[in-house]
Amino acid sequence: MMMNIKKHSSKLVKPFVPTPSTLRHYKIGFIDELMPFVNVGVVLYFSTNSNHDAKFVTRLEKSLEKTLTRFYPLAGRFVNKTLIIDCNDQGAEFIHAKVNIKLQDILAPNANVKFVDDFIPSKKFAIDQFHEPLLAVQVTMFECGGVALGVNVSHKIVDASTLSTFVTEWAAMNQKENEIESTGPGFNSSSLFPGRCFSPLPLQLITEDMSSKYTRMMLSFNESAILKVKAKAMAKENICTKYYSKVQLVSSIIWKAFIDVDRATNNIPKNYMLLQAVSLRGKTASLIPKNSCGNILAFCVTEAGNAETSEELADVLTNNVKKTINSFSNVCHDREDGQTTILNYVTLKDVNIQESTHVLAVTSWSKFPFYEADFGFGKPTWAAPGSVIVQPSAILMDDAQGNGIDAHFMVEVENIPYFERALEIISLAD
């Protein structure tokens, strides 16, 4: 059956309480400034439930209004000339749609990631579109009564942690008749890291005219598979680290596969690096609250060096991430030297990335409570990120059980056989 999503309505939703004039201009922070003009998106799939009554779409809209009262910058528009969010309450886009298939057509027997972006609103390649809403949501009804809830936000003002905070609060708001009290700091990246008029970091992006050359893939590692990989790594005699997180183990497998594919398709010797985004919340000497909103992150770069196997890469990666996080514990973000240190980590000032360097970006959404987002009709059956157009890159999410990892990434279509072969070799290696 051909999938056809039909949009029934689209409107702009404004904050329930108008944003006061004193908050009209939100100046973004310097980490926000350095982020590319891409979107951060997620879609949550909910199974058939009797609570999906005729009024639930209206209820979602009304609770979004109340949620936007605190997350008011998301209802504004980005002004590139002045690097501010004009918090004019112009509104977030709210789309109601229906699809002519059942939820199990996508989820069974294995989740089909190729359709994920169809349930996330806004154009994936909408770059530099400053008149567009910063936030767009899409509620899609399946024939069986299942629901897909897609959320898409501009990376200029939101990182994955902020996206998770927003979804969590919207879900809680939707279960309340009256507005819930929120004690979080809201958007504070501009006060934590005042803007400096930086240009975005130069990144390799998949543009719309290149999109047909890429396809989306997902590798799932359940708890049993993670334990086997961990045991295999710890059994190696030349491995120094004896503690491995599931994120670093899976990251090393994905990294090894990308390295093998690059070597198989290119004759030029390269240095290999893995870049990981690290949230600064709760990691600096001066407190940055966990639910702070905005882009509040830095980057950890690990060089492969002489590491060849996925186990050796996991060892190098684990040690370097630990070292980087420990260095943040000595940083006071509210002092000039601390600001400079964090800026250097974000801009990779001390990292020697040459033209021949192959950099894989891996972002972990593990431990973000997307699977706990109960809007009043149960928790999600499956959660998936929108496709990342930064290339090459991968996003890691917890699986529905919470102990495994789903790895999402884009691969050039012509390289799929090489990638599959590389993964097969990794899985069979001693």
PAZA-354254 format. One record per atom (N, C-alpha, C): z, y, x. Coordinates in steps of 0.001 Angstrom, whole numbers, padded with zeros to 6 digits, always signed. Last residue first. Layout:
<atoms>
ZYX
...
</atoms>
This chain:
<atoms>
+015943-011537+037192
+017272-012097+037482
+018279-010965+037664
+013861-010531+034456
+014303-010427+035853
+015707-010989+036018
+013171-010456+031855
+013126-011766+032491
+013667-011738+033929
+013328-007794+031171
+014177-008732+030432
+014234-010095+031104
+011384-006704+032868
+012787-006302+033015
+013699-007329+032363
+009071-007847+031808
+009464-008166+033186
+010938-007836+033413
+009043-006615+029303
+009125-008076+029405
+009600-008492+030788
+008707-003972+029984
+009944-004387+029331
+010133-005889+029400
+006123-004106+031075
+007250-003664+031901
+008575-004092+031292
+004638-004840+028843
+004725-005752+029977
+005907-005393+030865
+004919-002544+027299
+005426-003820+026787
+005585-004837+027905
+003620-000726+028991
+005025-000539+028643
+005638-001840+028153
+001026-001705+029103
+001794-001597+030342
+003291-001496+030034
+000288-001461+026387
+000344-002784+027027
+001150-002771+028320
+000531+001451+026087
+001406+000525+025365
+001443-000861+026012
-001197+003274+027168
-000203+002684+028067
+000721+001687+027384
-002749+004321+025206
-003428+003488+026200
-002456+002802+027153
-000837+005909+023867
-001395+004716+023229
-002018+003775+024259
+002069+007000+025463
+000630+007144+025344
+000042+005817+024850
+005012+007125+023528
+004255+006483+024603
+002773+006763+024387
+008201+008435+022735
+006752+008489+022555
+006075+007876+023775
+011222+006897+021413
+010438+007614+022424
+008957+007566+022069
+014516+005815+020804
+013278+006337+020238
+012525+007120+021308
+016733+003181+020668
+016080+004110+021590
+014726+004506+021020
+019730+002404+019263
+018308+002497+018965
+017718+003562+019885
+022446+000339+020146
+021687+001559+020414
+020242+001384+019947
+025622-000837+018753
+024347-000973+019449
+023674+000364+019641
+027790-000257+017251
+028033-000838+018572
+026753-001022+019394
+027154+000676+014717
+027928+001541+015601
+028136+001015+017002
+025556-000355+012774
+026851-001010+012977
+027747-000217+013931
+023249+001192+013001
+024045+001305+011780
+025432+000688+011919
+023285+002396+016448
+022693+001685+015318
+023651+001772+014125
+023214+005629+018005
+023940+004420+017613
+023166+003717+016504
+020302+006692+019819
+021238+006824+018703
+022000+005532+018512
+018508+008467+022220
+019306+007274+021950
+020293+007569+020831
+015278+009562+022880
+016535+009868+022195
+017232+008552+021883
+013199+010479+025646
+013725+009478+024725
+015011+009997+024106
+010116+011610+027229
+011519+011753+026822
+011897+010636+025862
+007698+013202+029342
+008214+012018+028665
+009693+012186+028337
+007615+015638+026726
+007118+014380+027253
+007242+014341+028778
+008709+016865+023708
+008860+017005+025152
+008503+015655+025760
+008690+016230+021092
+007386+016507+021681
+007483+016900+023150
+010320+013699+019388
+010485+014756+020381
+009144+014980+021061
+010524+012993+015946
+009844+012776+017224
+010036+013976+018138
+013846+012970+014566
+012446+013346+014528
+011836+013130+015905
+016002+010046+014540
+015658+011422+014926
+014190+011700+014689
+017477+008218+011832
+016512+008283+012922
+016208+009736+013257
+019498+005843+010170
+019318+007233+010607
+018374+007241+011801
+020142+003802+007332
+019506+003988+008637
+019373+005472+008912
+021864+004019+005254
+021485+002675+005681
+020868+002720+007070
+024530+006415+005013
+023138+006060+005308
+022976+004599+005704
+026979+005913+002378
+026606+006272+003734
+025174+005821+004028
+027050+007211-001052
+027133+006198-000005
+026695+006706+001353
+026774+009565-002435
+026033+008382-002892
+025940+007355-001775
+028063+011605-001306
+028544+011222-002627
+027785+010045-003188
+027125+011914+001183
+026915+013043+000279
+027410+012748-001136
+028361+010985+004131
+028360+010525+002741
+028268+011741+001822
+027809+010355+007234
+027453+011457+006325
+027286+010937+004903
+028137+008498+009119
+029319+008776+008294
+029028+009848+007251
+025919+008412+010686
+026112+007295+009750
+027354+007460+008882
+026300+010644+012287
+025266+010691+011258
+025453+009582+010226
+028333+011515+014268
+028625+010725+013053
+027571+010817+011947
+027589+010749+017597
+027450+011755+016549
+027517+011027+015209
+027604+008509+019193
+028906+009012+018745
+028804+010209+017801
+024499+009304+020661
+025542+008327+020413
+026862+009036+020114
+022395+010753+021348
+023060+011166+020110
+024142+010160+019729
+021228+011630+024488
+022048+010679+023743
+022660+011342+022519
+018089+011995+025914
+019160+012667+025178
+019920+011627+024363
+016263+012069+028830
+016937+011190+027863
+018094+011952+027225
+013269+012642+030464
+014405+013287+029792
+014975+012335+028745
+011986+011871+033575
+012177+011351+032214
+013419+012015+031631
+009762+013056+035923
+011063+013295+035289
+011053+012750+033866
+008341+012550+038960
+008238+012078+037575
+009629+012185+036957
+006987+014717+041373
+008192+014126+040776
+007947+013753+039312
+004966+016099+042532
+004819+014646+042490
+006023+013940+041859
+005875+018659+042558
+004768+018344+041678
+004592+016833+041515
+009511+018429+042693
+008191+018705+043242
+007109+018302+042246
+012539+019635+042310
+011539+018927+041507
+010155+019332+042008
+015508+019759+043464
+014182+019892+044075
+013173+019025+043307
+018055+021589+042047
+017315+020328+042001
+015904+020550+042527
+019479+023864+041674
+019703+023139+042930
+018975+021795+042974
+018695+024739+039111
+018459+025570+040289
+018544+024790+041593
+018492+023922+036465
+018222+022957+037542
+017934+023676+038862
+019321+025466+034405
+018008+025799+034979
+017611+024872+036119
+021820+024327+033906
+020814+024361+032848
+019417+024595+033420
+023213+024651+036302
+023006+023293+035778
+021902+023267+034727
+023230+027426+036499
+022539+026645+037536
+022266+025215+037070
+024840+028046+034303
+023447+028488+034328
+022643+027680+035339
+027278+027030+035213
+026623+026413+034064
+025146+026797+034012
+027743+028836+037346
+027675+027390+037581
+026926+026693+036451
+027858+031302+036011
+026807+031057+037004
+026631+029557+037263
+030158+030940+034464
+028873+031190+033805
+027713+030881+034753
+032033+030733+036520
+031791+029601+035639
+030464+029734+034909
+031959+033277+037600
+031552+032158+038452
+031272+030904+037617
+032884+034739+035368
+031523+034936+035867
+031062+033778+036740
+034575+032864+032816
+034584+033661+034045
+033169+033721+034592
+034524+031134+030738
+034765+032537+030409
+034931+033408+031647
+034331+028568+031668
+033110+029184+031147
+033268+030667+030867
+035478+027270+034459
+035974+028137+033385
+034783+028925+032853
+035300+024027+035767
+034569+025244+035416
+035260+025987+034274
+036253+021560+036264
+036763+022645+037115
+036142+023993+036782
+034878+019884+034666
+036309+020020+034396
+036956+021106+035248
+032362+019670+035708
+032554+020613+034609
+034039+020861+034348
+032730+017612+037522
+032543+018963+038055
+032719+020015+036966
+032855+015418+035828
+034064+015810+036554
+033943+017231+037102
+030169+015324+035086
+031173+015666+034076
+032483+016082+034734
+029061+014543+037583
+028682+015805+036946
+029726+016248+035929
+030227+012028+038031
+030423+013113+038991
+030131+014467+038354
+029202+010612+035842
+030655+010786+035998
+030962+011942+036938
+026498+010712+036496
+026967+011342+035261
+028466+011600+035335
+026526+009208+038876
+026134+010614+038903
+026585+011363+037656
+027362+006650+038065
+028129+007394+039059
+027803+008877+039035
+025281+005976+036255
+026680+006050+035814
+027525+006879+036774
+023007+005963+037962
+023111+006869+036820
+024553+007062+036379
+023529+003912+039746
+023303+005267+040243
+023529+006286+039133
+023718+001788+037867
+024812+002092+038784
+024715+003531+039284
+021235+001771+036666
+022422+001995+035837
+023607+002393+036692
+019644+001103+038859
+019482+002425+038244
+020698+002763+037384
+020504-001497+039227
+020751-000506+040282
+020611+000907+039737
+019547-002591+036826
+020984-002634+037138
+021346-001612+038209
+016837-002287+037045
+017521-001527+036002
+019024-001514+036245
+015908-002001+040550
+016155-002747+039320
+016863-001868+038295
+015835+000056+042523
+014614-000557+042008
+014829-001279+040681
+016937+002826+044371
+017233+001888+043288
+015933+001362+042687
+016511+004782+046200
+016069+003431+046571
+016344+002388+045487
+016103+007349+043880
+016288+006998+045288
+015704+005631+045600
+016375+008459+041357
+016372+007000+041486
+016616+006569+042926
+018564+011121+040640
+017406+010628+041388
+017504+009113+041542
+019557+012802+037765
+019824+011670+038651
+018530+011238+039328
+020959+015650+036394
+019739+015061+036941
+020107+013989+037954
+022230+016991+033524
+022593+016147+034663
+021319+015469+035129
+022508+020175+032017
+021711+018998+032356
+022255+018299+033593
+024410+021377+029180
+023868+021518+030533
+023120+020231+030840
+025175+023164+026125
+024867+021980+026923
+024423+022369+028323
+025006+024335+023413
+026165+024363+024307
+026075+023107+025165
+023401+026076+021155
+023064+025223+022291
+024179+025359+023330
+025537+025998+018240
+024554+026632+019111
+024122+025624+020160
+029057+025733+017569
+027651+025623+017195
+026747+026483+018064
+031913+023630+018022
+031208+024879+018314
+029717+024686+018062
+033482+021404+017667
+032550+021747+016597
+031939+023130+016780
+035095+021308+019974
+034128+020244+019726
+033085+020635+018687
+035596+024380+021821
+035888+023463+020715
+034745+022501+020422
+036158+024680+025070
+035046+024919+024147
+035225+023916+023022
+038677+025868+027229
+038324+025077+026054
+037090+025592+025328
+038177+025675+030660
+038499+026553+029532
+037899+025923+028280
+037110+023481+031956
+038524+023798+032159
+039028+024748+031076
+034932+021482+029807
+035213+022533+030785
+036715+022809+030867
+034650+019667+027739
+034515+019183+029123
+034842+020222+030176
+034510+020459+025086
+035646+019652+025502
+035603+019191+026944
+031068+020775+025276
+032232+020843+024385
+033329+019895+024874
+028781+020466+026636
+029893+021079+027372
+031163+021138+026531
+026685+017612+026630
+027396+018634+025869
+028578+019153+026678
+023947+017071+028611
+025390+016796+028519
+026048+017931+027744
+020841+015502+028900
+021583+016621+028339
+023042+016208+028179
+019429+014178+031841
+020223+013950+030633
+020910+015229+030195
+016686+013038+033575
+017405+014243+033155
+018123+013951+031851
+015872+011170+036320
+016228+011094+034914
+017101+012295+034577
+013149+010872+038619
+014408+011480+038205
+014618+011256+036716
+011343+009696+041385
+011685+009509+039975
+013073+010060+039684
+008512+010585+043300
+009967+010513+043208
+010301+010436+041711
+005501+008662+043874
+006300+009702+043224
+007791+009475+043431
+002207+008094+045039
+003647+007831+045181
+004453+008990+044588
-000541+007586+042941
+000153+008583+043758
+001636+008242+043837
-001785+005968+041195
-001755+005525+042590
-000992+006465+043501
-000785+004973+037968
-001048+006050+038925
-000906+005522+040351
-000128+002807+036447
-001252+003624+035991
-001596+004764+036929
+002050+001580+037565
+000905+000740+037202
-000328+001560+036853
+003881+003620+037832
+003358+002983+039040
+002113+002159+038746
+004385+004127+035125
+003794+005170+035964
+003182+004571+037231
+005570+001713+034381
+004307+002123+033768
+003619+003181+034615
+007907+001777+035928
+006932+000706+036126
+005569+001074+035543
+009179+004039+034810
+008816+004008+036235
+007728+002969+036483
+009600+003168+032203
+008729+004321+032446
+008287+004383+033906
+011391+001059+032728
+010102+000793+032098
+009128+001941+032336
+013585+002421+033820
+012879+001426+034632
+011491+001144+034055
+014349+003890+031543
+013914+004568+032765
+013092+003628+033644
+015185+001874+029814
+014060+002727+029428
+013475+003413+030659
+017339+000931+031374
+016250+000026+030995
+015002+000823+030625
+018974+003185+031549
+018426+002618+032780
+017263+001672+032491
+019707+003565+028884
+018929+004597+029582
+018255+004031+030821
+021296+001327+028467
+020004+001409+027796
+019112+002452+028458
+023447+002042+030181
+022758+000767+030333
+021365+000813+029702
+024293+004493+029177
+023732+004436+030529
+022982+003126+030765
+025158+003678+026592
+024126+004706+026762
+023482+004623+028127
+027212+001922+027007
+025973+001391+026434
+024826+002391+026590
+028705+002450+030229
+028589+002745+028802
+027274+002172+028297
+030376+000504+032576
+029095+000994+032103
+029185+001304+030615
+032237-000019+035393
+032309+000445+034011
+030954+001041+033628
+031883-000617+037995
+032250-001734+037128
+032456-001293+035678
+029723+000307+040627
+030400+000686+039391
+030690-000535+038527
+028294-001023+042644
+029610-000435+042923
+030402-000169+041636
+026404-003871+043360
+026715-002840+042387
+028144-002356+042611
+025708-006032+044860
+025590-004714+045492
+025858-003568+044527
+025991-008250+043197
+026929-008068+044310
+026885-006661+044894
+025924-008294+039669
+025206-007977+040899
+026195-007648+042021
+027373-008493+037391
+027296-009698+038225
+026599-009437+039561
+027079-006211+035958
+028337-006371+036684
+028320-007586+037616
+024581-006673+034760
+024744-005593+035732
+025993-005799+036582
+025182-008783+033043
+024162-008968+034070
+024299-007918+035166
+026963-007568+031328
+027404-008699+032155
+026445-008928+033309
+025242-005686+030119
+026407-005249+030890
+026886-006346+031837
+023452-007321+028788
+022951-006411+029822
+024102-005961+030729
+025231-008541+027002
+024487-009354+027965
+023977-008498+029120
+026097-006358+025495
+027068-007124+026284
+026379-007978+027336
+023683-005614+024267
+024373-004680+025175
+025340-005436+026074
+023206-007823+022638
+022270-007516+023722
+022911-006584+024748
+025379-007585+020868
+025233-008773+021699
+024324-008511+022889
+024843-005138+019585
+026042-005279+020417
+025922-006471+021356
+021271-004495+019959
+022498-004703+019202
+023670-004953+020145
+018874-002280+020575
+019773-003132+021355
+021048-003296+020531
+015540-001552+019860
+016895-001702+019341
+017678-002689+020193
+013132+000857+020468
+013724-000384+020959
+015163-000437+020474
+010312+002333+019074
+011772+002223+019039
+012167+000856+019577
+007636+004738+019448
+008202+003397+019556
+009721+003468+019435
+004708+006511+018501
+006170+006443+018569
+006617+004996+018624
+001927+007463+020516
+002505+006745+019386
+004009+006629+019591
-000685+009729+021490
+000667+009190+021606
+001048+008414+020347
-003057+010883+020976
-003005+010063+022184
-001658+009360+022345
-002767+012569+018888
-003424+011293+018610
-003381+010350+019807
-001684+014914+020043
-000814+013994+019311
-001454+012628+019057
-003073+016908+021207
-002790+015743+022048
-002115+014622+021268
-003184+018935+019426
-004461+018335+019782
-004295+017115+020690
-000477+019657+019339
-001088+018993+018182
-002402+018320+018547
+001158+018772+022468
+000608+019712+021503
-000122+018940+020399
+003949+017872+024013
+002825+017242+023339
+002336+018217+022276
+004932+019722+026932
+005018+019442+025507
+003764+018734+025008
+006852+020149+029666
+005586+019545+029260
+005702+019094+027812
+008423+023330+030083
+008480+021904+029810
+007097+021409+029399
+010154+025914+031447
+008801+025348+031374
+008871+023831+031215
+012617+027420+029344
+012304+026559+030476
+010885+026000+030331
+012035+030741+027989
+012314+029301+027859
+011933+028536+029120
+013432+033613+029685
+012305+032941+029041
+012638+031451+028954
+016419+035566+029069
+015651+034576+029809
+014458+034094+028981
+018361+037554+028391
+016923+037785+028215
+016079+036850+029071
+020938+036762+028377
+020481+037469+029580
+018968+037706+029555
+023765+036339+026105
+022354+036321+026453
+022008+037166+027671
+026905+034749+026822
+026121+035919+026404
+024697+035905+026947
+028343+032134+025956
+027366+032341+027033
+026444+033495+026654
+030169+032527+023871
+030529+031674+025004
+029641+031952+026213
+028797+034103+022105
+030038+034644+022669
+030501+033823+023872
+026647+032470+021498
+026377+033796+022048
+027623+034435+022656
+027754+030209+020371
+027133+030080+021692
+026887+031436+022330
+028879+030101+017877
+029582+030898+018890
+028965+030781+020276
+028881+029369+014601
+027967+029681+015696
+028659+030617+016681
+032129+027866+013989
+030793+028266+013579
+029900+028521+014788
+034690+026969+014493
+034308+028281+015016
+032933+028752+014570
+036332+025457+011584
+035537+025436+012808
+035106+026830+013235
+037555+025209+009212
+038340+025845+010266
+037578+025904+011585
+036718+025597+005850
+036277+025163+007171
+037036+025936+008237
+037359+024430+002640
+037781+025347+003698
+037364+024780+005050
+034758+023959+000255
+035825+023458+001107
+036150+024483+002174
+034140+025154-002994
+033861+025268-001571
+035041+024780-000744
+034326+022649-005570
+034548+023996-005051
+034351+023990-003546
+033614+020047-005788
+033196+020962-006848
+033318+022409-006376
+032383+018072-003110
+033411+018949-003664
+032832+019833-004760
+030369+016756-001915
+031321+015934-002662
+032398+016769-003337
+029024+018628-000484
+028347+018068-001651
+029263+017186-002495
+030666+019109+001698
+030550+020130+000657
+029949+019558-000613
+030177+016830+003215
+031516+017045+002657
+031472+018055+001516
+027470+017333+003863
+027847+016123+003120
+029210+016299+002461
+027743+019679+005336
+026967+019700+004092
+027333+018490+003232
+029215+018744+007507
+029832+019706+006596
+029074+019800+005278
+027334+016955+008662
+028669+016492+008262
+029302+017438+007247
+025192+018654+009259
+025001+017564+008301
+026345+017069+007768
+026457+020341+011195
+025899+020885+009959
+025765+019795+008891
+027089+018501+013205
+028153+019270+012555
+027683+019816+011220
+024492+017673+013938
+025441+016709+013391
+026570+017413+012638
+023495+020088+014959
+022821+019434+013838
+023768+018457+013151
+025227+020383+017117
+025280+021346+016016
+024618+020774+014773
+024344+018232+018682
+025729+018264+018226
+025886+019221+017045
+021712+018957+019270
+021967+017782+018430
+023396+017765+017888
+021553+022573+018895
+021393+021332+019661
+021782+020171+018747
+020022+025566+017745
+020760+024340+017422
+020485+023257+018451
+018387+027644+018345
+019739+027978+017902
+020616+026758+017689
+016019+026681+019172
+016435+027969+019730
+017865+028303+019368
+015317+024479+017740
+016129+024244+018937
+016579+025558+019580
+015454+024696+014214
+014900+025212+015462
+015869+024982+016619
+015672+021696+012281
+016207+022995+012692
+015586+023407+014021
+015546+019574+009519
+014822+020048+010688
+015277+021465+011027
+016310+016655+007786
+016785+017985+008185
+016085+018374+009471
+015852+014513+005003
+015391+014983+006303
+015851+016405+006568
+016826+011845+003326
+017239+013237+003478
+016883+013688+004888
+015615+009602+001031
+015524+010021+002426
+015873+011501+002483
+016874+007178-001237
+016672+008589-000893
+016542+008744+000617
+016117+004794-003860
+016597+005186-002547
+016217+006626-002233
+014816+004136-006129
+016014+004951-006283
+016640+005338-004963
+012441+002881-005744
+013597+002027-006013
+014866+002821-006283
+010676+004871-005000
+010509+004247-006315
+011733+003434-006719
+012532+007535-003374
+011732+006320-003359
+011649+005740-004772
+012561+011022-002877
+012992+009902-003717
+012004+008745-003590
+013622+013229-000409
+012512+012405-000890
+013048+011198-001646
+014335+016368+000516
+014936+015270-000225
+013798+014475-000856
+014392+018246+003388
+013507+017574+002435
+014236+016380+001829
+014946+021448+004883
+015433+020130+004470
+014476+019565+003425
+014925+023678+007604
+014194+023127+006466
+014759+021750+006164
+015728+026618+009342
+016205+025350+008793
+015329+024942+007622
+014348+028871+009927
+014975+028163+011048
+015450+026782+010620
+011168+029556+008424
+012612+029321+008298
+013140+028558+009510
+008776+031586+010309
+009161+030369+009600
+010684+030269+009458
+008080+033625+011908
+008305+033977+010512
+008780+032778+009707
+007544+032578+014392
+008808+033291+014215
+009102+033660+012761
+006343+030107+015822
+006140+030596+014462
+007417+031307+014015
+006398+028862+018288
+006236+030312+018262
+005938+030848+016855
+005120+025826+016951
+005733+026529+018077
+005410+028017+017988
+004989+023205+015213
+005066+024627+014869
+005836+025377+015952
+004680+020495+015341
+004100+021272+016427
+004123+022771+016142
+005805+019491+013051
+006367+019070+014337
+005895+019963+015475
+006395+021541+010280
+005429+020977+011204
+006075+020686+012550
+008708+020556+007715
+008210+021497+008716
+007282+020792+009682
+010902+017719+007067
+010062+018863+006719
+009655+019695+007926
+010622+014282+007339
+011285+015446+007924
+010391+016656+007692
+009167+012178+006575
+010315+012498+005728
+011136+013664+006279
+007302+011794+008505
+006806+012142+007168
+007942+012556+006233
+008645+010871+010725
+008337+012304+010651
+007804+012737+009289
+008742+008043+010190
+009944+008886+010195
+009610+010355+009988
+006703+006253+010380
+006744+007074+009172
+007913+008058+009158
+007067+004796+012659
+005860+005618+012598
+005856+006540+011383
+009201+003096+012550
+009455+004453+013031
+008243+005363+012898
+010301+000884+010379
+009007+001373+010843
+009140+002838+011250
+012717-001626+010910
+012455-000232+010573
+011141+000231+011196
+011795-004897+009876
+012260-003988+010927
+011867-002568+010551
+010924-005983+007488
+012076-006615+008156
+012632-005788+009302
+012385-003011+006035
+012367-004469+006189
+010979-004956+006601
+012118-000225+005781
+013237-000767+006549
+013165-002272+006804
+009888+000324+004217
+010003+000948+005537
+011036+000238+006397
+010288-001104+001951
+008955-001178+002556
+008950-000579+003958
+012770-000399+001055
+012679-001616+001864
+011301-001795+002486
+012176+001836-000520
+012833+002025+000772
+012690+000793+001650
+008872+001694-001944
+010305+001421-001977
+010888+001566-000580
+006504+004374-002620
+006900+003075-002077
+008400+002894-002253
+005611+006981-003127
+005172+005883-003981
+005459+004499-003413
+008007+009619-003161
+007090+008769-002419
+006818+007510-003231
+008692+013078-003802
+008751+011678-004207
+007707+010892-003432
+010761+015961-002970
+009526+015183-002954
+009777+013774-003471
+011834+019186-002508
+012087+017972-003280
+010774+017224-003381
+013012+021297+000058
+011872+020601-000537
+012353+019362-001291
+013982+024353+001109
+014507+023170+000431
+013363+022527-000347
+014443+026491+003861
+013492+025831+002969
+014102+024540+002406
+016808+029162+003801
+016333+027912+004381
+015411+027242+003373
+016605+032818+003802
+016771+031493+003241
+016240+030345+004060
+017196+035418+004240
+015877+035126+003678
+015809+033686+003179
+019481+036558+005286
+019597+035670+004120
+018250+035406+003450
+019249+037841+007655
+018878+038589+006459
+018950+037770+005179
+019937+037876+010530
+020645+037126+009482
+020486+037859+008146
+017855+037531+012948
+018051+038511+011892
+018632+037765+010701
+018814+036587+016025
+018566+036029+014706
+018852+037140+013700
+017151+037902+018952
+018258+037848+017990
+017813+037037+016771
+015296+038804+020884
+016077+037580+021076
+017336+037555+020214
+013518+040814+020465
+014885+041211+020797
+015816+040026+021040
+011155+039385+020039
+011133+040605+020851
+012519+041002+021327
+011712+037318+018253
+011479+037006+019663
+011574+038247+020555
+013860+036726+015882
+013076+037872+016337
+012893+037735+017843
+014194+034277+013390
+014270+034594+014810
+013328+035746+015145
+015990+034689+010355
+014721+034522+011039
+014858+034988+012492
+018499+032882+008413
+017829+034074+008917
+016501+033751+009568
+019937+030706+007822
+019198+031288+006698
+018446+032542+007114
+021307+030144+010084
+020234+029215+009724
+019414+029710+008532
+023407+031971+010200
+022209+032232+011006
+021025+031332+010631
+025420+030789+008414
+024509+031833+007940
+023318+032129+008852
+027160+028667+007950
+026080+028509+008924
+024984+029549+008653
+028700+029540+005802
+029296+029492+007145
+028227+029400+008219
+026731+029522+003840
+027619+030681+003939
+028293+030712+005310
+025534+027069+003851
+024867+028148+004577
+025724+029403+004690
+027162+025702+002093
+027222+025364+003515
+026597+026469+004354
+026358+026797-000333
+027730+027027+000132
+027869+026734+001620
+023700+025874-000431
+023999+027305-000525
+025379+027610+000053
+024146+023135-000459
+023501+023735+000713
+023753+025240+000729
+025147+022792-002981
+026081+022605-001861
+025486+023147-000566
+022801+023295-004419
+023949+024184-004584
+024946+024029-003431
+021175+021146-003568
+020745+022528-003375
+021935+023483-003436
+022637+018958-004459
+022378+019131-003028
+021980+020570-002715
+022467+019407-007222
+023778+019454-006564
+023617+019645-005063
+019775+018970-007648
+020327+020305-007900
+021676+020471-007214
+019773+016258-007086
+018974+017162-006249
+019480+018591-006410
+021393+015166-009106
+021892+015149-007735
+021084+016040-006797
+020767+014932-011732
+021273+016232-011294
+021590+016291-009803
+020064+012354-012302
+019022+013385-012400
+019478+014733-011827
+021841+010332-009839
+021480+010758-011189
+020495+011917-011137
+022694+008237-007934
+021499+009059-007793
+021047+009506-009186
+024691+006451-008389
+025082+007860-008355
+023897+008791-008135
+023706+003929-008087
+023753+004460-009452
+024134+005934-009494
+021420+003558-005426
+022803+003733-005852
+022805+004369-007233
+019524+002320-002721
+019632+002528-004162
+021094+002578-004584
+020368+003863+000482
+019912+002794-000402
+020087+003159-001872
+019152+006517+002448
+020225+006004+001605
+019669+004983+000619
+018459+007729+005636
+017956+006927+004520
+019135+006319+003775
+018007+010764+007243
+018998+009779+006823
+018453+009061+005592
+016468+012215+010006
+016316+011766+008624
+017319+010654+008361
+016380+015171+012017
+016924+013846+011745
+016636+013503+010288
+015301+017412+014675
+015316+016884+013314
+015928+015506+013211
+014655+020326+016226
+015565+019188+016308
+015715+018654+014893
+011590+021787+017485
+012581+021529+016451
+013458+020330+016791
+010826+024298+019962
+010595+023023+019304
+011707+022835+018279
+010573+026299+022161
+010296+026518+020745
+009864+025198+020105
+013278+025420+024480
+011880+025581+024074
+011747+025825+022576
+016056+027343+025769
+015536+026205+025021
+014099+026468+024566
+017001+029673+026863
+016263+028768+027746
+015659+027569+027011
+018445+030863+024824
+017219+031513+025312
+016346+030553+026113
+020664+029185+024673
+019712+029239+023560
+018372+029805+024047
+021874+029973+027034
+021387+028591+026941
+020387+028490+025786
+022542+032612+026423
+021514+032374+027438
+021032+030922+027464
+022700+033072+022786
+023248+032952+024126
+022181+032587+025142
+021434+035545+020416
+021559+034171+020922
+022076+034170+022357
+022961+037707+018245
+022322+037637+019557
+022518+036241+020125
+022512+038386+015010
+023165+037383+015860
+022377+037254+017154
+022958+040880+012831
+022197+040566+014040
+022992+039627+014945
+024793+040934+010648
+023338+040913+010411
+022546+040451+011639
+027460+041163+010347
+026975+039940+010990
+025451+039839+010935
+027853+043434+008926
+028436+043387+010274
+027978+042159+011055
+026869+042885+006424
+026024+043660+007337
+026542+043628+008770
+027582+039473+005415
+027917+040906+005531
+027064+041602+006587
+025578+037326+003501
+026082+037612+004848
+026368+039093+004984
+026627+036339+000224
+025741+037110+001097
+026383+037408+002454
+027420+033070-000519
+028029+034388-000331
+027141+035173+000628
+025461+031115-000411
+026147+031371-001675
+026828+032733-001664
+022394+031737+001342
+023842+031504+001357
+024477+031891+000024
+019381+030445-000281
+020133+031485+000425
+021628+031159+000420
+016486+028579-000083
+017893+028564-000495
+018665+029554+000369
+013269+028618-001256
+014143+029126-000212
+015561+029219-000767
+011511+025626-002315
+012096+026949-002536
+012935+027354-001324
+009381+023393-003822
+009803+023966-002543
+010329+025365-002813
+008643+020282-005463
+009074+021679-005459
+009472+022093-004060
+007253+017933-004976
+007440+018393-006357
+007864+019858-006418
+004975+016420-002891
+005978+017482-002962
+006056+018001-004401
+004549+013056-002339
+004123+014171-003176
+005256+015183-003293
+003420+010795-000052
+004568+011638-000388
+004063+012864-001134
+002210+007660+000030
+001833+009010-000379
+003080+009768-000810
+001066+004862+001783
+002196+005715+001450
+001707+007115+001128
-000833+002206+000506
-000856+003478+001225
+000330+004340+000796
+000000-001200+000841
+000000+000000+000000
+000000+001252+000878
</atoms>
